[in-house]
Amino acid sequence: MVSLTKKNNAIDTGMTLSSIAHQRLQQQHIAQFDFEKPEDVVSWMGAMQAQDYLGALWGVGLRTKNTSEAAIEKALADRTIIRTWPMRGTLHFVAPADARWMLKTFTPRVIARSAGIYRQVGLDKKIFTKSAKLLVAALEGGKQLTRKEVYEVLERGKIAATDMRGLHILGHLAQEGLICFGARKGKQPTFTLLEEWIPAVKAKADDAAMAEFTLRYFTSHGPATVQDYAWWTGLTATEAKAAHELVKSSLVSETIQGITYWMTSDHVATKTKSTGVYLLPGFDEYLVGYTNRTPAIDTTRFKQIAGNGNGILSSTIVINSQVVGTWKRTIQKETVIIETNPFESFTKTQKSAITAAAKRYSKFLDLEVQVG
């Protein structure tokens, strides 16, 4: 056990940037994947970025015991996990009980910021209203349509879906709470009416809902900063600080190199070190859940996982809590080929551990694996 000295929520545990990364692995259930159901993972995390759909499935899978890609797709089809645009204008997996509140709370600013883009492609309130009517008529009764089918509905209604207009219409109507993703049809995503897809739940008071959600973030993602929370939700700095104040009494903090990190007290009960090796998908919460990623990756290496300024976060290899390289997969018949790209040459022991991690991923996919 660690001796804690607490004053005004501040503690002194000798925590370092490295130990912050180890604690995040634990709290995000990467180093301790003991959830039985995929939906429990998503609820614990609050939200999980799901822009890269197949990668996001693995993001849930690596945090779940003995699961498979098919099992997580079933959870989505069974409506125990919802995929929609609830924060930052990007796709996430969320719990059904959270979806409506998140859309109501976090998307108005995203919609307002998109006004310029909408004007550029010729979209306005009148077109969105007409699009909504067309899609309600096409989707009522539990129907699920692919993107191509949705675009055909719009085109028949004299609304052009070309030049990204269709995608902006889908995102906007999802952010307004009209539609969300349904089950996949083959390899194609489908869209359905949110009100029909998930039952309505009794709404909590805004402060109570915000407090619960904020506490979940600092529990599942901590140690984290208030600035991290603002980035993750898309709230303003003032709004994030106000949300943090709602749960501050349930948290403890430590300041390292002038930066204050917040967490629940159980985070610091032991100095657990994760010496494991993990293959994380692109956009995984271990990185995308924070604006300050220095505990997990050397800032000089960040460009190697962030592409060429195109917003892409590559799939990463994590050893001893640190990002040490990237990886990508190629599916060939009944085999998944894992190609690694280390920042520095791997040792023989590291290569063996990466192969073991790749085997867990291959089991998730129900495919044989080759590591290159």
C-alpha positions as CSV (number, residue, x, y, z in Angstrom):
1,M,0.0,0.0,0.0
2,V,1.1,3.6,-0.6
3,S,1.0,6.2,2.1
4,L,-1.2,9.0,1.1
5,T,-1.1,12.6,2.2
6,K,-4.2,14.5,1.3
7,K,-4.9,18.2,1.5
8,N,-7.7,19.8,-0.5
9,N,-7.9,16.7,-2.7
10,A,-4.1,16.8,-3.4
11,I,-2.0,13.7,-2.7
12,D,1.6,12.9,-2.6
13,T,2.4,9.4,-3.8
14,G,5.6,9.9,-5.8
15,M,3.6,9.3,-9.0
16,T,5.5,9.9,-12.2
17,L,4.5,10.2,-15.9
18,S,5.3,6.5,-16.3
19,S,3.1,5.5,-13.4
20,I,0.3,7.6,-14.8
21,A,0.5,5.5,-18.0
22,H,0.5,2.3,-16.0
23,Q,-2.6,3.4,-14.1
24,R,-4.4,4.3,-17.3
25,L,-3.8,0.9,-18.6
26,Q,-5.3,-0.5,-15.5
27,Q,-8.3,1.8,-15.3
28,Q,-9.1,1.4,-19.0
29,H,-9.1,-2.3,-18.5
30,I,-6.4,-3.0,-21.0
31,A,-4.0,-4.5,-18.5
32,Q,-6.9,-6.2,-16.6
33,F,-9.5,-7.2,-19.1
34,D,-12.0,-8.7,-16.7
35,F,-15.3,-7.5,-18.1
36,E,-17.6,-10.3,-19.3
37,K,-19.8,-8.4,-21.7
38,P,-18.9,-5.9,-24.4
39,E,-21.6,-3.5,-23.3
40,D,-20.1,-3.4,-19.8
41,V,-16.8,-2.1,-21.3
42,V,-18.6,0.7,-23.2
43,S,-20.6,1.7,-20.2
44,W,-17.5,1.8,-18.0
45,M,-15.6,3.9,-20.5
46,G,-18.4,6.4,-21.0
47,A,-17.8,6.5,-24.8
48,M,-15.3,4.9,-27.1
49,Q,-14.3,6.5,-30.4
50,A,-15.6,4.3,-33.2
51,Q,-14.6,6.2,-36.4
52,D,-12.6,3.2,-37.5
53,Y,-15.3,0.5,-37.1
54,L,-13.3,-2.6,-37.2
55,G,-10.6,-1.1,-35.0
56,A,-13.3,0.0,-32.5
57,L,-14.6,-3.6,-32.3
58,W,-11.1,-4.7,-31.2
59,G,-10.9,-1.7,-28.8
60,V,-13.9,-3.3,-27.0
61,G,-12.6,-6.8,-27.5
62,L,-9.2,-6.3,-25.9
63,R,-10.9,-5.0,-22.8
64,T,-13.3,-8.0,-22.6
65,K,-12.7,-11.6,-21.5
66,N,-12.9,-14.3,-24.1
67,T,-14.9,-12.4,-26.6
68,S,-14.9,-12.2,-30.4
69,E,-15.5,-9.7,-33.1
70,A,-18.8,-11.5,-33.9
71,A,-19.9,-11.2,-30.3
72,I,-19.4,-7.5,-30.3
73,E,-21.2,-7.1,-33.6
74,K,-24.0,-9.0,-32.0
75,A,-24.1,-6.6,-29.1
76,L,-24.5,-3.8,-31.6
77,A,-27.3,-5.7,-33.4
78,D,-28.9,-6.4,-30.0
79,R,-28.8,-2.7,-29.2
80,T,-26.8,-3.1,-26.0
81,I,-24.2,-0.8,-27.6
82,I,-25.1,2.2,-29.8
83,R,-22.9,3.8,-32.5
84,T,-23.6,7.4,-33.3
85,W,-22.0,10.9,-33.3
86,P,-22.4,12.1,-29.7
87,M,-19.1,14.1,-29.1
88,R,-16.6,16.1,-31.1
89,G,-18.4,15.5,-34.3
90,T,-17.0,12.0,-34.5
91,L,-18.4,8.5,-34.1
92,H,-18.4,6.7,-30.8
93,F,-19.8,3.6,-29.1
94,V,-22.0,4.5,-26.2
95,A,-24.4,2.8,-23.8
96,P,-28.1,3.1,-24.8
97,A,-28.9,4.8,-21.5
98,D,-26.4,7.5,-22.3
99,A,-27.1,8.2,-26.0
100,R,-29.9,10.7,-25.8
101,W,-28.4,12.7,-23.0
102,M,-25.0,12.9,-24.7
103,L,-26.5,14.0,-28.0
104,K,-28.5,16.7,-26.2
105,T,-25.5,17.9,-24.2
106,F,-22.5,17.7,-26.5
107,T,-23.7,18.1,-30.1
108,P,-25.3,21.6,-30.2
109,R,-21.8,23.2,-30.3
110,V,-20.6,20.7,-33.0
111,I,-23.7,21.6,-35.1
112,A,-23.0,25.3,-34.6
113,R,-19.4,24.9,-35.6
114,S,-20.4,23.1,-38.8
115,A,-22.5,26.0,-40.1
116,G,-19.7,27.1,-42.4
117,I,-19.2,23.7,-43.9
118,Y,-22.9,23.3,-44.4
119,R,-23.0,26.6,-46.3
120,Q,-20.1,25.5,-48.5
121,V,-22.0,22.4,-49.7
122,G,-25.4,24.1,-49.9
123,L,-27.1,22.7,-46.8
124,D,-29.5,24.7,-44.7
125,K,-32.3,24.3,-42.2
126,K,-34.9,23.8,-44.9
127,I,-32.9,20.9,-46.5
128,F,-32.2,19.3,-43.1
129,T,-35.9,19.5,-42.2
130,K,-37.0,17.9,-45.6
131,S,-34.3,15.3,-45.3
132,A,-35.6,14.4,-41.8
133,K,-39.1,13.9,-43.1
134,L,-37.9,11.7,-46.0
135,L,-35.9,9.5,-43.7
136,V,-38.6,9.2,-41.1
137,A,-41.0,8.0,-43.8
138,A,-38.4,5.6,-45.2
139,L,-37.3,4.1,-41.8
140,E,-40.5,4.0,-39.8
141,G,-41.4,0.5,-38.6
142,G,-37.9,-0.6,-37.7
143,K,-36.4,-0.4,-41.1
144,Q,-32.6,-0.2,-41.5
145,L,-31.1,1.2,-44.7
146,T,-27.5,1.3,-45.9
147,R,-25.8,4.6,-46.7
148,K,-26.4,4.0,-50.4
149,E,-30.1,3.3,-49.8
150,V,-30.4,6.4,-47.6
151,Y,-28.8,8.5,-50.4
152,E,-31.3,7.0,-52.9
153,V,-34.1,8.1,-50.6
154,L,-32.7,11.7,-50.5
155,E,-32.1,11.8,-54.3
156,R,-35.7,10.6,-55.0
157,G,-36.8,13.5,-52.8
158,K,-34.8,16.0,-54.9
159,I,-32.0,16.4,-52.3
160,A,-28.5,15.9,-53.8
161,A,-26.4,13.5,-51.7
162,T,-23.2,14.0,-53.7
163,D,-20.0,16.0,-52.7
164,M,-20.2,14.9,-49.1
165,R,-23.7,16.4,-48.7
166,G,-25.2,13.0,-47.9
167,L,-22.7,12.3,-45.2
168,H,-23.2,15.7,-43.6
169,I,-26.9,15.2,-43.6
170,L,-26.5,11.8,-41.9
171,G,-24.2,13.2,-39.3
172,H,-26.4,16.2,-38.6
173,L,-29.6,14.2,-38.2
174,A,-27.8,11.8,-36.0
175,Q,-26.5,14.6,-33.8
176,E,-30.0,16.0,-33.6
177,G,-31.1,12.5,-32.2
178,L,-33.2,11.4,-35.2
179,I,-31.1,8.5,-36.5
180,C,-28.3,6.2,-35.3
181,F,-26.5,3.2,-36.8
182,G,-28.4,-0.1,-36.9
183,A,-26.9,-3.5,-37.5
184,R,-24.5,-4.1,-40.4
185,K,-26.0,-5.5,-43.6
186,G,-23.2,-7.7,-44.9
187,K,-20.2,-5.3,-44.6
188,Q,-22.3,-2.2,-45.0
189,P,-23.4,-0.1,-42.0
190,T,-27.1,0.7,-41.8
191,F,-29.1,3.6,-40.3
192,T,-32.3,3.5,-38.3
193,L,-34.5,5.7,-36.2
194,L,-33.1,6.3,-32.8
195,E,-36.5,6.4,-31.1
196,E,-37.3,3.0,-32.5
197,W,-33.9,1.5,-32.0
198,I,-33.6,2.1,-28.3
199,P,-36.3,2.6,-25.7
200,A,-36.7,6.0,-24.0
201,V,-35.3,6.2,-20.5
202,K,-36.3,8.5,-17.7
203,A,-34.1,11.6,-18.0
204,K,-31.9,12.6,-15.0
205,A,-31.5,16.2,-14.0
206,D,-28.8,17.8,-16.1
207,D,-26.4,18.3,-13.2
208,A,-26.9,14.8,-12.0
209,A,-26.3,13.3,-15.4
210,M,-23.3,15.5,-16.0
211,A,-21.8,14.6,-12.6
212,E,-22.2,10.9,-13.2
213,F,-20.7,11.1,-16.7
214,T,-17.8,13.2,-15.5
215,L,-17.0,10.9,-12.6
216,R,-17.1,7.9,-15.1
217,Y,-14.5,9.7,-17.2
218,F,-12.1,10.3,-14.4
219,T,-12.7,6.8,-13.1
220,S,-12.1,5.0,-16.4
221,H,-9.6,7.4,-17.9
222,G,-7.8,8.8,-14.9
223,P,-5.3,10.0,-14.0
224,A,-6.4,12.8,-16.3
225,T,-6.6,16.5,-16.4
226,V,-9.6,18.8,-16.7
227,Q,-8.2,19.9,-20.0
228,D,-8.2,16.2,-21.1
229,Y,-11.9,16.1,-20.2
230,A,-12.7,19.2,-22.1
231,W,-11.0,17.8,-25.2
232,W,-12.7,14.4,-24.9
233,T,-16.2,15.8,-24.5
234,G,-15.8,18.9,-26.7
235,L,-17.0,21.1,-23.8
236,T,-15.4,24.6,-23.3
237,A,-12.8,25.0,-20.7
238,T,-15.3,26.8,-18.5
239,E,-18.0,24.1,-18.9
240,A,-15.4,21.3,-18.2
241,K,-14.3,23.1,-15.0
242,A,-17.9,23.4,-13.9
243,A,-18.5,19.7,-14.6
244,H,-15.3,18.8,-12.7
245,E,-16.5,20.9,-9.7
246,L,-19.6,18.6,-9.5
247,V,-17.4,15.6,-8.7
248,K,-14.2,17.2,-7.3
249,S,-15.0,16.0,-3.8
250,S,-15.0,12.3,-5.1
251,L,-11.6,12.7,-6.7
252,V,-8.0,13.2,-5.6
253,S,-5.2,15.0,-7.5
254,E,-1.5,15.1,-7.9
255,T,0.6,17.7,-9.7
256,I,3.5,16.5,-11.8
257,Q,5.7,18.9,-13.8
258,G,3.2,21.6,-13.2
259,I,0.2,19.6,-14.5
260,T,-2.6,18.5,-12.2
261,Y,-4.0,15.0,-12.7
262,W,-7.3,13.9,-11.2
263,M,-8.3,10.3,-10.4
264,T,-10.4,8.3,-7.9
265,S,-8.6,7.3,-4.7
266,D,-8.4,3.6,-5.7
267,H,-6.1,4.7,-8.5
268,V,-3.3,5.3,-6.1
269,A,-3.9,2.5,-3.6
270,T,-1.2,0.4,-5.2
271,K,1.7,1.1,-7.5
272,T,0.7,-1.5,-10.1
273,K,3.1,-1.8,-13.1
274,S,1.9,-3.3,-16.3
275,T,4.7,-5.0,-18.1
276,G,2.5,-6.4,-20.7
277,V,2.5,-6.0,-24.5
278,Y,-0.7,-4.8,-26.2
279,L,-1.7,-4.2,-29.8
280,L,-4.1,-1.3,-29.7
281,P,-6.3,-0.2,-32.6
282,G,-6.2,3.2,-34.2
283,F,-8.0,5.9,-32.2
284,D,-7.9,3.8,-29.0
285,E,-9.0,5.6,-25.9
286,Y,-5.5,5.0,-24.4
287,L,-4.4,7.9,-26.6
288,V,-7.5,9.6,-28.0
289,G,-9.0,9.9,-24.6
290,Y,-6.6,12.7,-23.7
291,T,-5.2,15.9,-25.1
292,N,-2.0,15.4,-23.1
293,R,-0.6,12.1,-24.3
294,T,3.0,12.5,-23.0
295,P,2.6,9.8,-20.2
296,A,2.3,7.1,-22.9
297,I,4.4,8.4,-25.8
298,D,7.5,10.5,-26.4
299,T,6.4,13.7,-28.0
300,T,9.1,13.3,-30.7
301,R,7.4,10.1,-31.8
302,F,3.9,11.4,-32.0
303,K,4.1,12.3,-35.7
304,Q,4.9,8.6,-36.4
305,I,1.4,7.6,-35.2
306,A,-0.5,10.6,-36.2
307,G,0.0,10.4,-40.0
308,N,0.5,13.6,-42.0
309,G,-1.8,15.9,-40.2
310,N,-4.9,14.0,-41.6
311,G,-6.4,13.3,-38.2
312,I,-5.5,9.6,-38.3
313,L,-4.2,7.8,-35.2
314,S,-2.5,4.6,-36.2
315,S,-2.8,1.2,-34.5
316,T,0.0,1.2,-31.8
317,I,2.2,-1.3,-30.0
318,V,2.4,-0.7,-26.3
319,I,5.1,-2.2,-24.1
320,N,5.5,-1.4,-20.4
321,S,2.8,1.3,-20.9
322,Q,4.7,3.1,-23.6
323,V,3.9,3.3,-27.3
324,V,6.9,1.8,-29.1
325,G,5.7,1.3,-32.6
326,T,2.8,0.8,-34.9
327,W,1.1,-2.1,-36.6
328,K,-1.4,-2.9,-39.3
329,R,-3.4,-5.9,-40.3
330,T,-4.1,-7.6,-43.7
331,I,-6.7,-10.2,-44.0
332,Q,-6.0,-13.0,-46.5
333,K,-8.5,-15.8,-46.7
334,E,-8.3,-17.5,-43.2
335,T,-5.2,-15.6,-42.0
336,V,-4.6,-12.2,-40.5
337,I,-1.1,-10.9,-41.3
338,I,0.3,-8.5,-38.6
339,E,3.0,-6.1,-39.9
340,T,4.9,-4.3,-37.2
341,N,6.8,-1.0,-37.5
342,P,8.9,-0.4,-34.4
343,F,10.3,3.0,-33.5
344,E,13.5,1.1,-32.5
345,S,14.4,-2.6,-33.1
346,F,12.5,-5.0,-30.9
347,T,14.4,-7.5,-28.7
348,K,13.9,-11.2,-29.1
349,T,11.8,-11.2,-25.9
350,Q,9.7,-8.3,-27.2
351,K,9.1,-10.0,-30.5
352,S,7.9,-13.1,-28.7
353,A,5.5,-11.0,-26.5
354,I,4.2,-9.2,-29.6
355,T,3.5,-12.6,-31.2
356,A,1.6,-13.7,-28.1
357,A,-0.5,-10.4,-28.3
358,A,-1.1,-11.0,-32.0
359,K,-2.4,-14.5,-31.2
360,R,-5.0,-13.0,-28.8
361,Y,-6.1,-10.7,-31.7
362,S,-6.3,-13.6,-34.1
363,K,-8.4,-15.5,-31.6
364,F,-10.7,-12.5,-31.5
365,L,-11.0,-12.6,-35.3
366,D,-11.2,-16.5,-35.4
367,L,-8.3,-16.5,-37.9
368,E,-4.8,-17.8,-38.0
369,V,-2.1,-15.2,-37.6
370,Q,1.3,-14.4,-39.1
371,V,3.5,-11.7,-37.6
372,G,6.0,-9.9,-39.8
